[in-house]
Amino acid sequence: MHVTHLTSSFPRYLGDFHGSFLKSQLEEICKYNIRISVVFPRGYQYIYEPNLILNLYPFRYFPQKLETLPNEPLYTISRSKVIQLPFYLGGGFFKTIKIHADVVHAQWAIPMGYIASISKNINKIPIVLTLHGYEVDFAKRFPPILYALKKACNSAQRIICVANHMKKDLVPLGIDEKKMEVIPLGINTKLYNRYRDSKYHIKADNSKLRIGTLSSLVALKRIQDVINSIKILKNYDYELLIGGDGPMRSSLEKQVRAYNLKNVEFLGQIPTNQVPSFLSSLDIFVLSSYKEGLSISLQEAMSCGCVPIVSDSLLAHELIIEGKTGYFYKYSNVHDLAQKIGIASKNLGIGTQARKHIEKNFEITKNTRKVVETYISVL
């Protein structure tokens, strides 16, 4: 079987974390003797790296130095960059129809599901569509986006939802519930395990409470809330480790200096192969985003035995069972976040329960088999 995989997020250079979760899943799928061709936007950071397992087809849509859309969610694109969208859609469409596969699997309805729906008019290849969280909620606010989402869903033979709540969101839109199934992406729990043999542990002061976060440093991630909550925790001996990079880094560093916080360290972008050791060095992992799907980074942190503390604006109720596998705090309420950090610091054993929950429900090998069965069902 040959599957064309359309995705807007995929690693573009060695160590890039964008779409690394998807790369892991595709490599698992290949173990079932399935050939995978990955179609993704090239992007300004793209550097060719040979891949012996996957066939990679990055598509061009603008001069490379200006190709910034792949690293930006659709809802954050500035008006000045909207001009790139027609070329982006065209580039993905023409690359897709050139590949003669048995199945097209699109990640995210917008834009890749829409591209797949248009290409189906020509190549007649069955489509599997995976939805990743809040894109339905976003589409409801913009009629053109909602039209594209419905077209993508109606063109697909099967729709994979990464969480149960997504089925409930789609049914009122008139999407056939019979073609939906819930398959979380999942992670490799053997790789994401707690161990203490890395540089992150060597540098650690084990007497301190180690709090961490790992994400792109952009406005939607609200890392400033984590820093503000740390300011409140005056009576705690802590370290705050901020992994990731992005346009907000300088303003966040300025915020730390203004508060005179001594135990906050910006680590920059952490290479993918070092993420497990970084996460396993933490006691508490904070996810403060405004919106997020069934977060892979949260699953990875839980698998490494961290106690997770998560904004209640996130779609994480299948991961977090309050007081049992982690804690929620009120979105953007830094006092509530500080309180939950204090509670978690006295209940670090919850990290063990968090890992067991991931092992039982979100192991990548179990969920990959379900994806392969979905491919077979549409042929």
KEBADREN-719955 format. One line per 10 residues: number of its first residue (from 0); their letters; for each residue x, y, z of C-alpha. Coordinates in Angstrom, 1 decimal, decimal comma, padded with zeros to 4 digits. Example, Ala and Ser with C-alpha at 12.3 -4.5 7.8 and 13.67 -1.06 7.14 Angstrom:
BEGIN
0	AS	012,3:-004,5:007,8  013,7:-001,1:007,1;
***
This chain:
BEGIN
0	MHVTHLTSSF	000,0:000,0:000,0  001,1:003,5:-000,8  -000,2:006,5:001,2  000,4:010,2:000,4  000,5:012,1:003,6  -000,4:015,8:003,5  000,7:017,9:006,4  001,5:021,6:007,1  003,8:020,6:010,0  006,9:018,5:009,5;
10	PRYLGDFHGS	010,6:018,7:010,5  012,5:020,9:008,0  016,0:020,4:009,4  017,8:018,0:011,7  016,5:018,6:015,3  013,5:020,6:014,2  010,6:019,9:016,6  007,8:021,1:014,3  005,8:018,0:013,4  008,3:015,6:015,0;
20	FLKSQLEEIC	005,4:013,7:016,6  004,0:013,1:013,1  007,3:011,9:011,7  007,4:009,3:014,6  003,9:008,1:013,7  004,7:007,8:010,0  007,8:005,8:010,7  005,7:003,4:012,8  003,2:003,1:010,0  006,0:002,1:007,6;
30	KYNIRISVVF	006,6:-001,0:009,8  003,4:-002,4:008,4  004,9:-002,5:004,9  003,2:000,7:003,9  005,1:003,2:001,7  004,6:006,8:002,8  005,1:009,9:000,7  005,0:013,1:002,7  003,9:016,3:001,1  004,6:019,4:003,1;
40	PRGYQYIYEP	005,4:023,1:002,5  009,1:023,8:002,2  009,5:026,8:004,4  012,4:029,3:004,8  014,2:027,0:007,3  014,1:023,9:005,1  017,4:022,0:004,7  017,5:018,8:002,7  018,1:015,8:005,0  017,9:012,3:003,4;
50	NLILNLYPFR	015,3:010,0:004,9  015,7:006,2:004,4  012,2:005,4:005,6  009,9:008,2:004,3  009,7:009,7:000,8  009,7:013,5:001,3  008,1:015,9:-001,2  008,4:019,5:000,1  006,5:021,9:-002,2  007,5:025,5:-003,1;
60	YFPQKLETLP	005,1:028,3:-003,1  007,2:031,5:-002,7  010,8:032,6:-002,7  012,2:030,4:000,1  013,3:033,3:002,3  009,7:034,5:002,4  008,1:031,1:003,1  007,1:031,6:006,7  003,6:030,1:006,6  004,5:026,6:007,7;
70	NEPLYTISRS	005,6:027,8:011,2  002,4:029,8:011,7  -001,1:028,6:012,6  -003,7:029,8:010,1  -005,4:032,0:012,7  -002,2:034,0:013,3  -001,3:034,8:009,7  -000,9:038,6:009,2  -002,7:040,3:006,4  000,6:041,0:004,6;
80	KVIQLPFYLG	001,2:037,3:004,3  -002,3:036,3:003,1  -001,1:036,9:-000,5  001,0:033,7:-000,1  -002,1:031,5:000,5  -003,2:030,9:-003,1  000,4:029,9:-004,0  000,5:027,7:-000,9  -002,7:025,9:-001,8  -001,6:025,6:-005,5;
90	GGFFKTIKIH	001,8:024,2:-004,5  000,3:021,6:-002,3  -002,4:020,7:-004,9  000,0:020,2:-007,8  002,5:018,2:-005,7  -000,3:015,9:-004,4  -001,8:015,0:-007,8  001,6:014,0:-009,2  001,9:011,2:-006,7  000,0:008,0:-007,6;
100	ADVVHAQWAI	-001,0:006,5:-004,2  -003,7:004,3:-002,9  -004,8:006,6:-000,1  -004,4:010,3:000,7  -004,1:011,1:004,4  -004,5:014,8:005,3  -003,5:016,2:008,7  -005,7:019,1:009,7  -008,8:020,1:007,7  -007,3:023,5:007,0;
110	PMGYIASISK	-005,5:023,8:004,7  -004,4:020,2:003,9  -007,8:018,6:004,1  -009,1:021,2:001,7  -006,2:020,6:-000,7  -006,9:016,8:-000,5  -010,6:017,5:-001,3  -009,7:019,4:-004,4  -007,2:016,9:-005,6  -009,8:014,1:-005,3;
120	NINKIPIVLT	-011,7:015,7:-008,2  -008,7:014,7:-010,4  -007,0:011,6:-008,9  -010,2:010,0:-007,4  -008,0:008,6:-004,5  -009,9:007,9:-001,2  -009,1:010,4:001,6  -008,5:009,9:005,3  -008,6:013,2:007,3  -007,2:013,7:010,8;
130	LHGYEVDFAK	-008,5:016,6:012,9  -006,4:018,0:015,7  -008,4:019,9:018,2  -009,5:023,5:018,1  -009,7:024,0:014,3  -013,5:023,3:014,3  -014,0:026,0:017,0  -011,8:028,4:014,9  -013,7:027,6:011,7  -017,1:028,5:013,2;
140	RFPPILYALK	-016,0:032,1:013,5  -015,1:032,5:009,9  -017,7:031,4:007,2  -015,0:030,9:004,4  -013,0:028,7:006,7  -016,1:026,8:007,8  -016,9:026,1:004,2  -013,4:024,7:003,6  -013,6:022,6:006,7  -017,0:021,1:005,7;
150	KACNSAQRII	-015,7:020,4:002,2  -012,7:018,6:003,6  -014,8:016,5:006,0  -017,5:015,6:003,4  -014,8:014,6:000,9  -013,1:012,2:003,3  -014,1:008,5:003,5  -012,9:008,4:007,1  -012,3:011,1:009,7  -009,9:010,5:012,6;
160	CVANHMKKDL	-010,5:012,7:015,6  -007,6:012,8:018,1  -010,1:013,4:021,0  -013,7:012,4:021,8  -015,0:016,0:022,1  -014,2:016,6:018,4  -016,9:014,2:017,3  -019,4:016,3:019,3  -018,2:019,4:017,6  -018,6:018,0:014,1;
170	VPLGIDEKKM	-022,0:016,5:014,3  -023,9:019,8:014,6  -022,1:020,9:011,3  -023,9:018,1:009,5  -020,8:015,8:009,2  -021,7:012,1:009,1  -020,8:010,6:012,5  -020,6:007,1:011,1  -017,3:007,9:009,3  -015,7:009,3:012,4;
180	EVIPLGINTK	-013,4:007,4:014,8  -011,3:008,6:017,7  -007,6:007,7:017,5  -005,2:009,8:019,6  -001,8:010,3:018,0  000,0:008,9:021,0  003,8:008,8:021,8  006,6:006,3:022,3  006,5:005,7:026,0  009,7:003,7:025,9;
190	LYNRYRDSKY	011,5:006,7:024,6  009,8:009,2:026,9  010,7:007,7:030,2  012,3:009,1:033,3  016,0:008,7:033,5  018,9:010,7:034,9  021,9:010,5:032,8  021,8:013,7:030,8  023,3:017,1:031,0  020,0:018,5:032,3;
200	HIKADNSKLR	020,4:016,2:035,4  024,1:016,9:035,8  023,4:020,6:036,1  020,4:020,1:038,3  020,3:021,0:042,0  018,2:018,2:043,3  017,2:020,2:046,4  015,3:022,6:044,2  011,8:022,2:042,8  012,3:021,9:039,0;
210	IGTLSSLVAL	009,5:023,5:037,0  009,6:023,6:033,2  007,8:024,3:030,0  008,6:023,5:026,4  007,0:025,3:023,4  007,4:028,0:020,8  007,8:031,3:022,5  004,8:033,0:020,8  002,0:035,0:022,2  -000,6:032,2:022,2;
220	KRIQDVINSI	001,6:030,1:024,5  001,4:032,7:027,3  004,8:031,9:028,9  004,5:035,2:030,6  001,9:033,7:032,9  004,3:031,0:034,0  006,9:033,7:034,9  004,3:035,8:036,7  003,3:032,8:038,8  006,9:032,1:039,7;
230	KILKNYDYEL	007,2:035,7:041,0  004,4:034,9:043,5  006,1:031,8:044,8  008,5:033,6:047,1  008,8:030,9:049,7  009,7:028,1:047,3  013,2:027,0:046,4  012,8:026,5:042,6  014,3:026,5:039,2  012,2:027,4:036,1;
240	LIGGDGPMRS	013,5:026,0:032,8  012,0:027,4:029,7  012,7:025,3:026,6  011,9:026,6:023,1  012,5:029,7:021,1  010,5:032,3:019,2  009,7:036,0:018,7  008,7:036,6:022,3  011,9:035,4:023,8  013,5:038,9:024,2;
250	SLEKQVRAYN	010,4:040,3:025,9  010,2:037,3:028,2  013,9:037,6:029,2  013,2:041,3:029,9  010,3:040,4:032,1  012,6:038,0:034,1  015,2:040,7:034,6  012,6:043,3:035,6  011,4:040,9:038,3  015,0:040,1:039,4;
260	LKNVEFLGQI	014,2:036,4:039,2  017,5:034,5:039,6  016,5:030,9:039,0  014,9:031,2:035,6  016,9:029,9:032,6  016,0:030,1:028,9  017,4:027,0:027,2  016,6:027,9:023,6  015,3:025,3:021,2  016,0:021,8:022,5;
270	PTNQVPSFLS	016,9:019,2:019,8  014,3:016,5:019,4  016,6:013,8:020,6  017,2:015,6:023,9  013,6:016,4:024,7  013,1:013,1:026,7  016,0:013,8:029,0  015,0:017,4:029,5  011,4:016,5:030,4  012,6:013,7:032,7;
280	SLDIFVLSSY	014,7:016,2:034,6  011,6:018,2:035,6  009,3:017,7:038,6  006,4:019,9:037,2  005,5:020,7:033,6  003,3:023,7:032,9  001,3:024,1:029,7  -000,2:027,6:029,7  -001,4:028,0:026,0  -004,6:029,8:025,1;
290	KEGLSISLQE	-005,6:027,0:022,7  -004,1:023,6:021,9  -005,3:020,3:020,7  -004,5:017,0:022,5  -001,0:018,3:023,2  001,8:016,0:022,3  004,3:017,9:024,5  001,9:017,3:027,4  001,7:013,6:026,7  005,5:013,4:026,5;
300	AMSCGCVPIV	005,9:015,3:029,8  003,4:013,0:031,5  005,1:009,9:030,1  008,4:011,2:031,6  006,8:011,3:035,1  006,2:015,1:035,4  003,2:016,4:037,3  001,3:018,4:034,6  -000,4:021,7:035,3  -002,5:022,8:032,4;
310	SDSLLAHELI	-004,7:025,8:031,5  -008,4:025,0:031,6  -008,8:026,6:028,2  -007,1:023,6:026,6  -008,8:020,4:025,3  -006,9:018,2:027,7  -009,6:016,5:029,8  -008,8:013,1:028,3  -005,2:013,5:029,6  -005,8:015,3:032,9;
320	IEGKTGYFYK	-007,9:013,8:035,7  -007,9:016,6:038,3  -005,9:015,6:041,3  -005,1:012,1:039,9  -003,0:012,6:036,8  -002,4:016,4:037,0  -004,1:019,7:037,7  -006,0:022,4:035,8  -005,7:026,1:036,6  -008,0:029,0:035,4;
330	YSNVHDLAQK	-006,7:030,3:032,1  -004,4:033,4:032,5  -005,0:033,5:036,3  -001,4:033,5:037,6  -002,5:033,3:041,3  -004,4:030,1:040,6  -001,4:028,8:038,6  000,9:029,6:041,5  -001,5:027,9:043,9  -001,6:024,7:041,8;
340	IGIASKNLGI	002,3:024,7:041,6  002,3:024,8:045,3  -000,2:021,9:045,6  001,7:019,9:042,9  005,0:020,4:044,8  003,6:018,4:047,7  002,1:015,7:045,5  004,9:014,8:043,1  003,9:011,2:043,1  001,1:012,1:040,8;
350	GTQARKHIEK	003,8:012,0:038,1  003,8:008,2:038,4  000,0:008,1:037,8  000,4:010,4:034,9  002,8:008,1:033,2  000,6:005,1:033,8  -002,3:006,9:032,2  -000,3:007,6:029,1  001,0:004,1:028,9  -002,5:002,7:029,0;
360	NFEITKNTRK	-004,3:005,1:026,6  -001,7:006,9:024,4  001,0:004,4:023,4  001,9:005,1:019,8  002,2:001,5:018,7  -001,4:000,7:019,7  -002,8:003,7:018,0  -000,7:003,3:014,8  -002,3:-000,1:014,2  -005,8:001,6:014,3;
370	VVETYISVL	-004,6:004,1:011,6  -003,4:001,2:009,4  -006,8:-000,5:009,8  -008,5:002,8:008,7  -006,4:002,8:005,5  -007,5:-000,7:004,7  -011,2:000,2:005,3  -011,2:002,8:002,6  -009,7:000,7:-000,2;
***
